[in-house]
Amino acid sequence: MSIKDKLPSLLGFGTAPLGNMFRNIPEAEALATVDAAWAHGIRYFDTAPFYGAGLAEIRLGAALAKHRRDDYVLSPKVDRLVLDETEETTTRDLGDKGGLFEFGRPNKLVNDYSADATLRSIEDSLKRLKTDSLDIVWVHDIAQDFYGDEWLAQFEIARKGAFRVLTRLREEGVIKAWGFGVNRVEPCELTLDLSEAKPDGFLLAGRYTLLDHERALQRLMPAAAKQNVDIVVGGPYSSGILAGGTHFEYQKASPEIIAKVERIKAVAQRHQVSIKAAALQFSLANPAVAAVIPGASRPERIAEDQAALAAVLPAAFWDEMREQKLVAADAPVPMGRKEK
Ligand SMILES: NC(=O)c1ccc[n+]([C@@H]2O[C@H](COP(=O)([O-])OP(=O)(O)OC[C@H]3O[C@@H](n4cnc5c(N)ncnc54)[C@H](OP(=O)(O)O)[C@@H]3O)[C@@H](O)[C@H]2O)c1
């Protein structure tokens, strides 16, 4: 059930920012960012109806329309249905991610993981993406951060609805793979325990980063590897703070997080390492990880991501990160350059 062989490379592109996640992004800048990703050889694009209530999908579809469909991999999500009716974007109930996508489209979003809604969500995504096929489909955000204690009830709806529909579509060859796209490890662990649901992979966001990896490292990664279920790491920069931005978990970073990032930066500076390279390469170093998909809303970020991936980091940097307990002692790290 691996998805490693379905992904073209280790580096993909995440389009959440293109849904006007933190700011009102000019159309030309959004399209130029996708073009930059393409020009740098990126051929895997992740998106979702939730990202700006269809805006990221519409922009991605417009930018990719000039390319042959066989030349790239798409992973949208089934999550919220995007209605024609509008709503106030600032007061949507988004759990602990309030205010996210307030600059996105004002279309009303309806959460529904039933079988019918799953099929409708896929049809709507195909239209917005201007394509006739999808490759990987993630069931989006069934977790504590959006549903609190209700997440298990939503999971149960998805188990009888979305999971079965996606399994059938995979068996029929309509899609190549499916799994979860979440910011929490628990839904992935629970799915691995089910005998009936056989996902191919998980898009795990923010939980296998330099700032937060303990639980996934100890529990999810070994269990997923045992079942040949691959992990795609989303949010490798913890939504920005690890790349020079100001956000952590999609909110302004707290003083505690800023202090921890400063400690990492100090180690990085001593070894002349870019923190962006350390963050991206750390997420990829675990053997359960199939790809990493940083997001961006500016074209120049793509070259930065490529440079971050290509950088050779000294082994002494990782040694000091371990000594200072800034990464778990048993976390795999990239094979570092040995000092002379
Ligand atoms: N539940 C899920 O399934 C889920 C959840 C989260 C994420 N994801 C996926 O994972 C992808 C990646 O996550 P993400 O986009 O949320 O976060 P991320 O990749 O951790 O960070 C992206 C942010 O970093 C900022 N950044 C990059 N380089 C920077 C620099 N040099 N200076 C300042 N800021 C910089 C970008 O800013 P700019 O916008 O200014 O370029 C962007 O906003 C998403 O796009 C989505 O596809 C999925």
The ligand as a Gaussian input file, in Angstrom:
#p B3LYP/6-31G(d) Opt

LIG

0 1
 N       -4.398000      18.820000       7.656000
 C       -3.633000      18.770000       6.573000
 O       -3.787000      17.914000       5.706000
 C       -2.554000      19.795000       6.383000
 C       -2.273000      20.705000       7.407000
 C       -1.261000      21.622000       7.203000
 C       -0.541000      21.633000       6.019000
 N       -0.844000      20.746000       5.038000
 C       -0.131000      20.755000       3.740000
 O        1.250000      20.996000       3.978000
 C        1.645000      22.154000       3.240000
 C        2.758000      22.881000       3.959000
 O        2.319000      23.419000       5.179000
 P        2.119000      24.990000       5.377000
 O        2.093000      25.646000       4.045000
 O        0.926000      25.138000       6.192000
 O        3.359000      25.413000       6.262000
 P        4.962000      25.300000       6.097000
 O        5.329000      24.615000       4.855000
 O        5.459000      24.808000       7.395000
 O        5.362000      26.839000       6.018000
 C        4.941000      27.624000       4.925000
 C        5.121000      29.063000       5.305000
 O        6.518000      29.346000       5.489000
 C        6.735000      30.638000       5.040000
 N        8.129000      30.815000       4.657000
 C        8.889000      30.023000       3.861000
 N       10.113000      30.572000       3.678000
 C       10.125000      31.742000       4.375000
 C       11.091000      32.758000       4.570000
 N       12.301000      32.700000       3.990000
 N       10.756000      33.830000       5.348000
 C        9.535000      33.913000       5.922000
 N        8.561000      32.974000       5.755000
 C        8.857000      31.902000       4.994000
 C        5.848000      30.785000       3.818000
 O        5.589000      32.157000       3.667000
 P        5.017000      32.813000       2.325000
 O        3.580000      32.457000       2.293000
 O        5.275000      34.254000       2.575000
 O        5.769000      32.230000       1.160000
 C        4.618000      29.969000       4.204000
 O        3.586000      30.785000       4.698000
 C        0.357000      22.968000       3.130000
 O        0.475000      23.984000       2.166000
 C       -0.632000      21.876000       2.832000
 O       -0.544000      21.502000       1.471000
 C       -1.840000      19.813000       5.204000

